Amino acid sequence: MEVVKTDIRAQDPAELQRIIMEKGWPRYRYDQVAEWIWKKQKIDFQQMKNLPKDLILFLEENFVFHPVVIDKVQHSNDGTIKSRMKLHDDHLIESVLIPVPKENRYTVCVSSQVGCSLTCSFCATGKMKRMRNLTAAEIFDQIVLVNQQSMEKFEHPLTNIVFMGMGEPLLNYKNVLKSVELISSPKGLGMSPKRITVSTVGIAKMIRKLADDGVKFNLALSLHAADDKKRSSIMPINDQNDLETLMEALEYFHSQTKNRISYEYIAFNEFNDSLSDAKNLLKYCNRFPVRINIIEYNSISGADFEKSKVDRLDVFAKYLINRGIMVTVRRSRGKDIDAACGQLANKG
Ligand code: SF4
């Protein structure tokens, strides 16, 4: 009977260490294996040069790698690069490299799930079914692959990581946190957690859990409307996580971690971009320090929204800025290749 091999990178580290030691190898052999896998990113046991032959053979007989591979790459006129990536079971996900050379900022937007179970009405991913969660290694691989692209194209490594691609990260809580550990640990990619932002549509009890788990990364709430009726109409998750409940959870997150919190606010023409919408939004800006990123909307087929007119957006943003709120208005990137916010749907 053929042995079903385990994905070594999905194996619990303590368990892998136990297995290696139980077979008679000393503990440092486990450390060497982990270093090859996460720090040197090798996916072939034969390349693990300092391991004894019998350990390499044992690993080959019992374990396998399930690496993510780039399936298709699209280049936008503005420099953004969208990559469709293929998982070992043929599922497809997308990752986006957003370069801003003049600010020395090279950001990757990673996916955390194949598809999404939530159904935000403005989002292309929400129109796909959720197929499964990504493993921590699959999230890790996206960053490694996009980092290579950034080095090849811009001769600069990634500076920032945002979990804003396909899926809701807090519904894949364990693997997202595990991937952050791999990205930020000196035994992995060694990037500062302050360069990582996890973006959520807002699941109050998971935001509290992040605080209790003492995470070091930044949190972004996809707010998009600052009144419950409007928010629920575009984001059904708001029915169980209304704005007051979310604000209490964020207040708790801030008091426990002091990590940066931002609101993402996609501006939809004549839906959430009036002066009275700005006034509503202001009410949610005084409970903890918060930055607001106003994002230009990109239409997707099957949704009724349009992007805000420049003058409306101007009045909206100025109202908040004049009251001391940190606001950034972000022009969307990669629109021509469907790589912008809310457009990821494995179309290309
Ligand atoms: S916006 Fe995020 S949570 Fe909502 S449907 Fe899209 S991927 Fe899912």
Residues whose N, C-alpha, C, O or C-beta is under 5 A from the ligand:
A	BS01	SF4	C116 L118 T119 C120 C123 T125 G126 G165 M166 G167 E168 V201
